[in-house]
Amino acid sequence: MATETHAADAAQGASAPGMPQLDFSNWGNQIFWLMITLIVIYFVLSRIALPRIAAVLAERQGTISNDIATAEELKAKAVDAEAAYNQALADARIEAQRIIAEAKAEIKADLAQATADADAQIAVKAAEGEKKIAEIRAGALEAVQAVAADTAAEIVAAMGGKADEKAIGSAVADRMKG
């Protein structure tokens, strides 16, 4: 039975064509249409698709080149701006140092003037103070002489004698001198 089924399948396979692509009787036809299709695809790609792709690529390359050129220009401007900024910063620092030096000199001059004014005021007040001290000393000296003369007169009177004011005055004056 198995041999009969197998023989029937073999008879059917020989009569059935199978896949048309593998049928050698159609190969000439298939090769012709394959060549026509490839030629049509070639012309469609070369005349329509590839020029559009090339245009897009060229446009993209042009945009990239322009962007790179613009970036280089902006970089050069940034370098110039940085140099100008650094120069302005250096100039500002120099100007600040000059202003500081002027302010210090002005402050020193003001301080010297204020010190001179204060010294002059102190000298005037010291002179006034010394004058007052001299007056007080003179007044104190006179008061001491008067007290010494009165005390000497009282001591002489207490001892029972009569005091001569001229003698007591000259004795006190001699003692005060040294």
MARVEXTI-146067 format. One record per atom (N, C-alpha, C): residue in three letters; x, y, z. Coordinates in pm, whole numbers, plus 50000, padded with zeros to 5 digits. Atoms other than C-alpha are relative to their C-alpha. Layout:
! MARVEXTI-146067
ALAXYZ;...
! end
This chain:
! MARVEXTI-146067
MET500804988450000;MET500005000050000;MET500865012550000;ALA499124988649994;ALA502795023250081;ALA500645002449864;THR499374998250130;THR504355017149744;THR499025005849900;GLU500994994650093;GLU501125025349565;GLU499805014950026;THR500214985849966;THR500675058649751;THR501205007949952;HIS498784993150038;HIS504255067949686;HIS500075001449849;ALA499994999850145;ALA503915059849319;ALA498985009949950;ALA501034990550041;ALA500735080749300;ALA500495014350021;ASP499464986649974;ASP502475110649458;ASP501055003649895;ALA498984997450099;ALA505345107749214;ALA499375003049866;ALA500684997650127;ALA502945106748921;ALA499345013850003;GLN500634986949988;GLN501125137449050;GLN501055011149992;GLY498944989950000;GLY504405156849105;GLY500535002049861;ALA499484998750135;ALA505515149948751;ALA499035007849913;SER500974993050082;SER502295163748609;SER499765014350048;ALA500214986549946;ALA502065194348843;ALA501245008449971;PRO498864991850036;PRO504265223248739;PRO500835004150121;GLY499254995749882;GLY505345233149100;GLY500095015350003;MET499834985449993;MET506695268249157;MET500315005249860;PRO499784995250136;PRO506535289048838;PRO501415005649981;GLN498674994350015;GLN509905305848911;GLN501034989249969;LEU499055010750021;LEU511605272048899;LEU499704991849874;ASP500365007150123;ASP509935260948580;ASP500915005349889;PHE499024995750099;PHE512695261848316;PHE499365004849870;SER500644995950125;SER510225267548036;SER499635014950005;ASN500364985849986;ASN509385302748177;ASN501225008950025;TRP498834992149962;TRP512945314348244;TRP500325011249901;GLY499704989650100;GLY513445334047924;GLY499085012050022;ASN500994989749972;ASN510265353347991;ASN500325007350131;GLN499694994249868;GLN511215358948355;GLN501245008949994;ILE498774992150012;ILE514685371148263;ILE499715012949925;PHE500364988050075;PHE513205395648008;PHE499335010250093;TRP500734990749912;TRP510785410848264;TRP500875004650118;LEU499074995849895;LEU513485411048530;LEU500895011449948;MET499144989750057;MET515705431648298;MET499205013049982;ILE500864988250019;ILE512815455448211;ILE499765006850136;THR500284994649866;THR511975459848583;THR501255006750057;LEU498764994049951;LEU515615466248676;LEU500335013049929;ILE499734987850077;ILE515995491748396;ILE499045011150044;VAL500984990049956;VAL512765509648503;VAL500395005150140;ILE499594995949865;ILE513925509748868;ILE501255008749992;TYR498784992150015;TYR517335522748757;TYR499665014249953;PHE500364986850050;PHE515785551348556;PHE499205008150103;VAL500784992949898;VAL513315560148834;VAL500945005050110;LEU499074995849895;LEU516095560549092;LEU500965010849952;SER498994990650048;SER518635578748874;SER499405013449958;ARG500604987750050;ARG516195605148735;ARG499145007150106;ILE500934993849905;ILE513865611249031;ILE500534999550144;ALA499685001649858;ALA514925597249368;ALA501425004750034;LEU498624996549969;LEU518705600949359;LEU500295015149984;PRO499784985450004;PRO518685637649238;PRO499395007250121;ARG500604993849882;ARG516285646449520;ARG500864997450124;ILE499135003449886;ILE518485628349772;ILE501295008149994;ALA498774992250016;ALA521585645349627;ALA499745014750032;ALA500334986049970;ALA519825679349649;ALA499875002050151;VAL500144999049854;VAL518895672950013;VAL501374999250066;LEU498665001149943;LEU522455661850091;LEU500835012649974;ALA499254987850032;ALA523925692149912;ALA499495011750084;GLU500574989449916;GLU521525715250094;GLU500444998450145;ARG499565002749863;ARG522395698850425;ARG501485003450016;GLN498574996849994;GLN526125701750347;GLN500215015149997;GLY499914985450005;GLY525645738450255;GLY499595006350133;THR500444995049870;THR523735744650578;THR501074997650106;ILE498955003349903;ILE526435727250778;ILE501215009149978;SER498864991250030;SER529165747250600;SER499715014350046;ASN500384986549956;ASN527285779850661;ASN499995001050153;ASP500035000049854;ASP526725770651025;ASP501414999950059;ILE498605000549953;ILE530425762351069;ILE500665013649980;ALA499424986750027;ALA531435795350905;ALA499455010350099;THR500624990849904;THR528965814351123;THR500554997750140;ALA499455003249868;ALA530225796251432;ALA501445005150013;GLU498634994949997;GLU533825805251343;GLU500015015350013;GLU500094985449989;GLU532825841851293;GLU499605004050142;LEU500464996949864;LEU530975841951625;LEU501104997050102;LYS498905003149910;LYS533945825351792;LYS501055011049995;ALA499034989150014;ALA536265852151653;ALA499475012650070;LYS500594988549932;LYS533835878951774;LYS500044998250152;ALA499965002849856;ALA533685862052115;ALA501425002050054;VAL498604998049958;VAL537495861752134;VAL500315014950006;ASP499794985550000;ASP537565898652039;ASP499285006650117;ALA500774994449889;ALA534835906352292;ALA500664996850133;GLU499315003749877;GLU536735887352560;GLU501265008650019;ALA498804991549991;ALA539905906552480;ALA499615014350038;ALA500474986549966;ALA537965939452493;ALA499555000550145;TYR500455000749860;TYR536385928752822;TYR501204999850094;ASN498815000749915;ASN539775919652970;ASN500735013450003;GLN499364986950005;GLN541215952952851;GLN499225010150082;ALA500834990849922;ALA538265972052998;ALA500144997150149;LEU499835003849860;LEU538645952653322;LEU501365004950052;ALA498674995249959;ALA542375960653335;ALA499995015250014;ASP500094985449992;ASP541645997353262;ASP499235004250124;ALA500804996849882;ALA538995997653533;ALA500804997850127;ARG499175002649882;ARG541425982353781;ARG501045011250017;ILE499024989149994;ILE544066008453692;ILE499345012850048;GLU500734988149958;GLU541496036153728;GLU499624999250147;ALA500345001849859;ALA540356021754061;ALA501225002250089;GLN498764998149923;GLN543966020754184;GLN500365014950005;ARG499714985750003;ARG544416056954073;ARG499065007650094;ILE500974993449912;ILE541236067554251;ILE500334997250146;ILE499635003649863;ILE542316048754563;ILE501225008050045;ALA498794992349965;ALA545736065554554;ALA499665014750024;GLU500414986049981;GLU544126099754511;GLU499245001650132;ALA500774999249876;ALA541706092754795;ALA500924998950121;LYS499055001349889;LYS544566081155018;LYS500805012950019;ALA499234987549992;ALA546586112254935;ALA499145011250058;GLU500924989749949;GLU543566134355000;GLU499734997850149;ILE500245003149859;ILE542856116555328;ILE501235003450083;LYS498774996749927;LYS546516119955431;LYS500155015150015;ALA499914985449994;ALA546436157055345;ALA499005005550102;ASP501024995749904;ASP543176161555538;ASP500424996550142;LEU499545004349868;LEU544616141755828;LEU501145008750050;ALA498884991349960;ALA547806162355827;ALA499495013750039;GLN500574987049969;GLN545746194255820;GLN499254999450132;ALA500745001549874;ALA543476181456098;ALA500974998550117;THR498995001749895;THR546546170756298;THR500665013450032;ALA499384986949980;ALA548146204956246;ALA499045009350075;ASP501004991849930;ASP544896222056350;ASP499864995750145;ALA500115005149864;ALA544596199556655;ALA501245003650081;ASP498764996249930;ASP548256205656745;ASP499985014950035;ALA500064985649973;ALA547696243256714;ALA499025002850114;GLN500984998049892;GLN544576241256932;GLN500574995250133;ILE499405005449877;ILE546436219757183;ILE501075009650051;ALA498954990649959;ALA549356244257183;ALA499385012550064;VAL500674988249945;VAL546956273457241;VAL499454996950138;LYS500585003849871;LYS545156254957519;LYS501114997350103;ALA498895002549908;ALA548486243757669;ALA500595013250048;ALA499484986949961;ALA549716279657665;ALA499055006750099;GLU500994994449906;GLU546466290857829;GLU500094993150135;GLY499885007849876;GLY546806262758082;GLY501245003950078;GLU498774996049932;GLU550416271958157;GLU499885014150058;LYS500214986449949;LYS549396308458194;LYS499174999650127;LYS500855001249881;LYS546646298258436;LYS500784993850115;ILE499185006449896;ILE549066275658622;ILE500965010250059;ALA499074989649951;ALA551566304658645;ALA499265009950089;GLU500794990849917;GLU548796327058775;GLU499674993550134;ILE500335007249876;ILE547746300559026;ILE501244999150089;ARG498765000849921;ARG551396295859132;ARG500305013550064;ALA499734986649946;ALA551816333159171;ALA499035003250113;GLY501004997749896;GLY548566335259363;GLY500284991450123;ALA499705009049889;ALA549566305059571;ALA501235005050076;LEU498794994949936;LEU552986320059639;LEU499685012250088;GLU500414988549920;GLU551416352359751;GLU499204995650121;ALA500825004849889;ALA548906333059960;ALA500884993350105;VAL499085006549905;VAL551706312360114;VAL500765010750077;GLN499274989349929;GLN553656344160192;GLN499085006850102;ALA500924993349907;ALA550556359860348;ALA499724991150119;VAL500285009349891;VAL549766328460548;VAL501244998650089;ALA498765001349922;ALA553436325160653;ALA500215012350085;ALA499824987649923;ALA553536361660759;ALA499005000450115;ASP501015000149893;ASP550276358260953;ASP500354989750106;THR499655010649905;THR551426325561111;THR501195004450084;ALA498824995349926;ALA554796340561207;ALA499595010850100;ALA500454989549909;ALA553056371061358;ALA499234994150116;GLU500775006549894;GLU550726348761554;GLU500934992350093;ILE499055007549916;ILE553616327061677;ILE500765010050089;VAL499264990049921;VAL555576357861789;VAL499055005750107;ALA500954994549904;ALA552426371561955;ALA499694989750107;ALA500285010549904;ALA551766338162122;ALA501174998550094;MET498845001349914;MET555276338262264;MET500175012650086;GLY500004988449915;GLY554606371662414;GLY500785011649945;GLY499284988950056;GLY556446394462184;GLY499145008049904;LYS500704991850094;LYS555466421961953;LYS500714998349867;ALA499415003150130;ALA556006413861588;ALA500005012349912;ASP499884989250094;ASP557266439061346;ASP499654994449862;GLU500485005450127;GLU555526434361012;GLU501115000349895;LYS498914999250096;LYS558586445160813;LYS500994988950025;ALA499045010449966;ALA560846421060996;ALA499424986449964;ILE500645012950034;ILE558386392260957;ILE499924998549848;GLY500095000350146;GLY557866400860585;GLY501364996849938;SER498695002650057;SER561626401360518;SER500474986150034;ALA499625013749962;ALA562136368660713;ALA499274989949913;VAL500785009150086;VAL559356351360519;VAL500545000449857;ALA499494998550135;ALA560726365160187;ALA501354993249987;ASP498705006750003;ASP564246352760272;ASP499804984849997;ARG500255014449995;ARG562886318360355;ARG499434994949868;MET500665004350124;MET560806316760036;MET501014999749884;LYS499014999750108;LYS563826324859819;LYS500924988050006;GLY499145011350003;GLY565736296459935;GLY500614996150123;
! end
